[in-house]
């Protein structure tokens, strides 16, 4: 009888966002795979979880994924967590899930936290249709990707680090257009959660002189065609 791989979302900030089910799965698992054992250790201590833990991150997942999948196939129940949010979403997780599926092992992903959903919904920008881009290519292919996204009509969601935020906003302003609406969401669900709204040019100028800190999500309004703008105007008049 094979075991099961549990993909367990963890809070993106506030530890109280952990679900009852997620806590139970982590307590009952034979092993917890953590992106950073120090970060996950804080969470486990908070919820009095004593399950054994080992590292599973982007530097060892190529080598470790097949081995872990075999352990699950042999009967162990193993839980995978990242530092914050849902594993596999801009974090390690895909390779292990793929290996388990290859061995016909059950994979169950619990519903839970991911930073881009609250950022999108709270942004005030259209959230009925969107594209999640994650982190942009740092160098090779970056300009090509920005050119492609510039014509995207759905709301665009991008993850970025504080050090690269000003540069990315400047490039978005250049490739998309300076007057495109956007929101920079920072520290989702934490004490210093903030939302900076404005045009890409305004946000670019603001963060060029104001150093951002923490986890950041950029939400950019999609390109609106003339027909779409006319439709929105008609709806507002009605």
PyMOL commands that set and color helices and strands:
alter all, ss='L'
color gray80, all
select helices_A, chain A and resi 15-17+20-28+37-46+61-73+94-102+115-123+142-150+162-175+200-209+226-237
alter helices_A, ss='H'
color red, helices_A
select strands_A, chain A and resi 4-7+31-34+53-55+77-81+106-109+130-135+155-160+181-186+194-199+216-220
alter strands_A, ss='S'
color yellow, strands_A
deselect
rebuild
show_as cartoon
